[in-house]
Amino acid sequence: MHIESTEINLLTSSSKLPLHNKRIVVTAPRNYACRLSEQIIKKGGLPILMPTIETCYLSNYTQLDNALSRIKEFDWIIFTSRNGIIAFFQRMNDLDIPVSVLENCQLCALGKDSESLLSFSGKVDLIPKESSPAGIVAELKTIVQIDEKKVLVPAPEVVGLPEPNVIPNLITDLENLGIKVTRVPAYITQGLDKNIYSIELDLIRQGKIDVIAFSSTAEIESFLRMVNSPRDYGDCAIACFGPYTTANAQKLGMTVSIVSQNYSSFEGFAEAIAKFFAL
């Protein structure tokens, strides 16, 4: 019988695991936080949930519904997040639009998000080698006559926070290839009230947290609105999921100690945190 090594870890004494006794604040929204926390637990760590943003359904579906009503006009649909995939297909379901309308459209998703896309649509046409918006652009650039294509990008509507540059940069880069791009809001990303995290913020200020793990720029933007100054989190190592989140963290004045080089899954993020403590 073959047993996965990750399952064996759960039966290994936590004192022998790389993140033993390390308290790691997870700022990702709930649906992502549970997956990252699982990977931290498997390495012996103690995740502390503190989602600084939340994702939720739109209050106005006009733009998305309009795009869905003419979905056959698009050659590609590019999904930049699992949330975008779930929200897009949920709306199709609400409107009784069959998945078959997408049969002549190419679908693209990043990394492990492709599993979600496959479960909804039954197909994935492109999973970029680099799991990032830049990876998407690099792959599309190699396609013949891509400048004649129409692309739909279901993206978050950011509320109460400055919009991170990730999606705007993607749109610009696609347009620079000559592609006609239509961006539509598929769900909302918004910051959360710092008052619900008085206990967690106290632990951070007291130096009782080893790592704060950020998986997106929006999480960082919202977190920085919850603290008074960099001194509040000065005793914590800052971990970022990939080079793009890292670059934005640095622009926002953070010193980043841990960067996940494998950013196609949260397993790679947990491994990067573990390697930091093994040094």
Secondary structure per residue as TSV (DSSP state, phi and psi in degrees):
chain	resnum	aa	ss	phi	psi
A	1	M	-	360.0	131.4
A	2	H	-	-92.9	128.1
A	3	I	-	-119.4	130.2
A	4	E	-	-65.6	140.3
A	5	S	H	-62.7	-30.1
A	6	T	H	-65.1	-30.3
A	7	E	H	-72.9	-36.9
A	8	I	H	-60.8	-37.3
A	9	N	H	-53.9	-35.2
A	10	L	T	-70.2	-15.7
A	11	L	T	-103.8	0.2
A	12	T	S	-87.5	141.0
A	13	S	-	-54.1	130.7
A	14	S	G	-60.2	-25.3
A	15	S	G	-67.0	-16.5
A	16	K	G	-98.1	1.6
A	17	L	S	-97.9	151.6
A	18	P	T	-65.5	-25.1
A	19	L	T	-106.6	22.7
A	20	H	T	-52.3	128.2
A	21	N	T	66.8	14.4
A	22	K	-	-95.6	124.8
A	23	R	E	-94.9	121.7
A	24	I	E	-124.4	116.7
A	25	V	E	-79.1	127.7
A	26	V	E	-107.3	115.5
A	27	T	-	-97.2	-1.4
A	28	A	S	-65.8	153.8
A	29	P	-	-61.2	159.3
A	30	R	H	-50.3	-44.3
A	31	N	H	-67.1	-26.8
A	32	Y	H	-89.2	-34.2
A	33	A	H	-59.0	-37.8
A	34	C	H	-66.4	-35.5
A	35	R	H	-73.5	-41.5
A	36	L	H	-67.2	-41.1
A	37	S	H	-60.3	-39.1
A	38	E	H	-59.1	-43.1
A	39	Q	H	-67.5	-35.7
A	40	I	H	-66.8	-43.1
A	41	I	H	-61.1	-40.7
A	42	K	H	-62.3	-23.1
A	43	K	T	-99.9	13.1
A	44	G	T	89.1	1.2
A	45	G	-	-79.7	170.0
A	46	L	E	-118.2	89.8
A	47	P	E	-69.7	138.5
A	48	I	E	-118.0	115.5
A	49	L	E	-78.4	126.0
A	50	M	-	-148.8	65.0
A	51	P	-	-58.3	119.7
A	52	T	S	-88.8	-13.6
A	53	I	E	-131.8	162.2
A	54	E	E	-134.4	152.8
A	55	T	E	-113.7	139.5
A	56	C	E	-151.6	172.5
A	57	Y	-	-67.7	153.7
A	58	L	-	-67.0	153.2
A	59	S	S	-92.5	-20.1
A	60	N	-	-135.0	117.4
A	61	Y	-	-100.5	11.7
A	62	T	H	-54.1	-49.3
A	63	Q	H	-68.3	-42.2
A	64	L	H	-66.6	-42.9
A	65	D	H	-63.5	-37.9
A	66	N	H	-62.3	-43.4
A	67	A	H	-65.0	-40.1
A	68	L	H	-66.7	-31.1
A	69	S	H	-69.4	-20.1
A	70	R	T	-125.6	34.4
A	71	I	G	-59.8	-29.0
A	72	K	G	-70.0	-10.5
A	73	E	G	-75.4	-19.4
A	74	F	-	-91.4	138.8
A	75	D	S	-87.1	-31.5
A	76	W	E	-135.4	146.8
A	77	I	E	-121.8	122.4
A	78	I	E	-109.5	117.4
A	79	F	-	-101.7	128.0
A	80	T	-	-101.2	-3.7
A	81	S	S	-156.7	158.9
A	82	R	H	-64.1	-36.5
A	83	N	H	-59.7	-41.9
A	84	G	H	-62.1	-38.8
A	85	I	H	-64.3	-49.9
A	86	I	H	-61.4	-46.3
A	87	A	H	-65.3	-40.0
A	88	F	H	-62.3	-49.0
A	89	F	H	-76.1	-26.3
A	90	Q	H	-64.3	-41.3
A	91	R	H	-69.1	-39.4
A	92	M	H	-57.3	-42.4
A	93	N	H	-64.8	-43.3
A	94	D	H	-59.8	-34.8
A	95	L	T	-93.4	6.5
A	96	D	T	56.6	38.6
A	97	I	-	-92.7	120.7
A	98	P	-	-70.5	147.0
A	99	V	G	-62.1	-22.6
A	100	S	G	-60.2	-19.5
A	101	V	G	-67.2	-14.3
A	102	L	G	-94.5	3.1
A	103	E	T	-62.1	-28.3
A	104	N	T	-99.3	10.2
A	105	C	S	-110.0	138.9
A	106	Q	E	-85.1	136.1
A	107	L	E	-116.2	136.0
A	108	C	E	-128.3	137.0
A	109	A	-	-144.1	161.6
A	110	L	-	-100.0	133.4
A	111	G	T	48.1	-130.7
A	112	K	T	-67.2	-16.7
A	113	D	H	-60.0	-24.9
A	114	S	H	-61.7	-27.9
A	115	E	H	-65.5	-40.7
A	116	S	H	-66.3	-43.7
A	117	L	H	-60.9	-42.4
A	118	L	H	-63.1	-38.4
A	119	S	H	-67.2	-32.2
A	120	F	H	-83.9	-41.7
A	121	S	H	-106.1	-19.3
A	122	G	S	82.5	3.4
A	123	K	-	-158.4	153.2
A	124	V	-	-139.7	122.2
A	125	D	S	-93.2	-24.0
A	126	L	B	-147.6	124.7
A	127	I	-	-121.8	101.4
A	128	P	-	-57.4	144.6
A	129	K	S	-60.4	-43.2
A	130	E	S	-91.4	122.5
A	131	S	S	-82.6	71.5
A	132	S	S	-160.0	164.3
A	133	P	H	-56.2	-38.5
A	134	A	H	-62.8	-34.6
A	135	G	H	-65.0	-37.6
A	136	I	H	-61.0	-49.1
A	137	V	H	-61.8	-42.8
A	138	A	H	-60.8	-38.9
A	139	E	H	-73.2	-43.9
A	140	L	H	-64.7	-30.6
A	141	K	T	-60.3	-26.5
A	142	T	T	-86.4	-5.5
A	143	I	S	-86.2	130.6
A	144	V	T	-62.7	134.7
A	145	Q	T	59.4	29.6
A	146	I	G	-63.2	-25.1
A	147	D	G	-68.9	-9.3
A	148	E	G	-97.4	2.5
A	149	K	-	-94.6	155.2
A	150	K	E	-110.3	130.1
A	151	V	E	-122.5	134.4
A	152	L	E	-105.2	131.2
A	153	V	E	-121.6	100.5
A	154	P	E	-74.7	123.6
A	155	A	E	-136.3	167.4
A	156	P	E	-76.0	148.0
A	157	E	E	-96.0	114.6
A	158	V	E	-88.1	124.6
A	159	V	E	-119.4	128.5
A	160	G	S	78.6	6.0
A	161	L	S	-139.4	155.3
A	162	P	-	-64.2	137.8
A	163	E	-	-71.0	127.0
A	164	P	-	-58.7	157.3
A	165	N	S	-79.5	-2.2
A	166	V	H	-60.6	-55.0
A	167	I	H	-71.3	-46.5
A	168	P	H	-54.7	-40.4
A	169	N	H	-65.8	-38.6
A	170	L	H	-61.9	-45.8
A	171	I	H	-60.5	-45.2
A	172	T	H	-61.2	-45.4
A	173	D	H	-64.3	-37.6
A	174	L	H	-67.4	-43.2
A	175	E	H	-64.5	-31.9
A	176	N	H	-68.1	-17.5
A	177	L	T	-85.2	-1.5
A	178	G	T	90.5	4.5
A	179	I	-	-76.2	141.6
A	180	K	E	-88.4	112.8
A	181	V	E	-107.8	134.5
A	182	T	E	-118.5	115.0
A	183	R	E	-98.6	132.5
A	184	V	E	-131.6	144.3
A	185	P	E	-70.6	135.4
A	186	A	E	-114.8	-24.6
A	187	Y	E	-160.8	172.7
A	188	I	E	-107.5	137.7
A	189	T	E	-115.1	125.1
A	190	Q	E	-141.7	154.4
A	191	G	E	-74.8	159.2
A	192	L	-	-109.4	159.9
A	193	D	-	-73.8	127.6
A	194	K	G	-64.9	-20.6
A	195	N	G	-65.2	-19.9
A	196	I	G	-80.0	-6.6
A	197	Y	G	-119.1	32.7
A	198	S	H	-60.1	-37.9
A	199	I	H	-68.6	-48.2
A	200	E	H	-63.8	-42.1
A	201	L	H	-65.6	-34.8
A	202	D	H	-64.0	-42.6
A	203	L	H	-60.8	-40.0
A	204	I	H	-64.5	-46.9
A	205	R	H	-64.1	-33.1
A	206	Q	T	-80.7	-0.7
A	207	G	T	75.6	21.5
A	208	K	-	-94.0	1.9
A	209	I	-	-107.7	132.9
A	210	D	S	-83.8	-40.5
A	211	V	E	-140.9	141.8
A	212	I	E	-111.8	120.4
A	213	A	E	-104.9	117.4
A	214	F	E	-107.9	131.8
A	215	S	S	-107.3	-3.7
A	216	S	S	-156.7	160.8
A	217	T	H	-66.2	-36.6
A	218	A	H	-60.6	-36.9
A	219	E	H	-61.1	-40.4
A	220	I	H	-67.6	-46.3
A	221	E	H	-55.1	-45.5
A	222	S	H	-70.5	-40.3
A	223	F	H	-59.3	-42.8
A	224	L	H	-65.5	-19.7
A	225	R	T	-82.1	-8.9
A	226	M	T	-96.5	-13.3
A	227	V	S	-114.1	162.5
A	228	N	S	-88.6	-35.1
A	229	S	S	-163.6	168.2
A	230	P	G	-57.7	-21.9
A	231	R	G	-61.9	-29.3
A	232	D	G	-61.1	-32.8
A	233	Y	G	-119.5	19.0
A	234	G	T	-63.5	-23.3
A	235	D	T	-90.1	2.5
A	236	C	S	-104.6	140.1
A	237	A	E	-76.4	135.3
A	238	I	E	-96.2	125.9
A	239	A	E	-116.0	135.8
A	240	C	E	-127.1	142.6
A	241	F	S	-85.5	86.0
A	242	G	S	96.3	165.4
A	243	P	H	-71.3	-26.5
A	244	Y	H	-74.3	-44.0
A	245	T	H	-63.9	-38.0
A	246	T	H	-60.9	-47.3
A	247	A	H	-59.9	-41.1
A	248	N	H	-71.3	-35.0
A	249	A	H	-61.2	-42.8
A	250	Q	H	-66.3	-37.7
A	251	K	H	-62.3	-30.6
A	252	L	T	-87.5	7.2
A	253	G	T	94.7	8.3
A	254	M	-	-88.6	147.0
A	255	T	-	-96.7	115.9
A	256	V	-	-97.5	125.5
A	257	S	-	-98.8	-26.1
A	258	I	E	-129.9	124.8
A	259	V	E	-125.8	123.8
A	260	S	-	-77.5	120.0
A	261	Q	S	-81.1	-29.9
A	262	N	-	-95.9	98.5
A	263	Y	-	-114.4	31.4
A	264	S	S	-92.5	-12.6
A	265	S	S	-154.2	159.3
A	266	F	H	-71.9	-18.8
A	267	E	H	-59.5	-42.1
A	268	G	H	-64.5	-34.4
A	269	F	H	-66.4	-46.4
A	270	A	H	-62.3	-37.5
A	271	E	H	-64.0	-40.3
A	272	A	H	-63.8	-40.2
A	273	I	H	-64.8	-42.0
A	274	A	H	-62.7	-41.5
A	275	K	H	-62.9	-35.0
A	276	F	H	-58.8	-41.6
A	277	F	H	-81.7	-11.5
A	278	A	H	-85.2	-14.0
A	279	L	-	-68.7	360.0
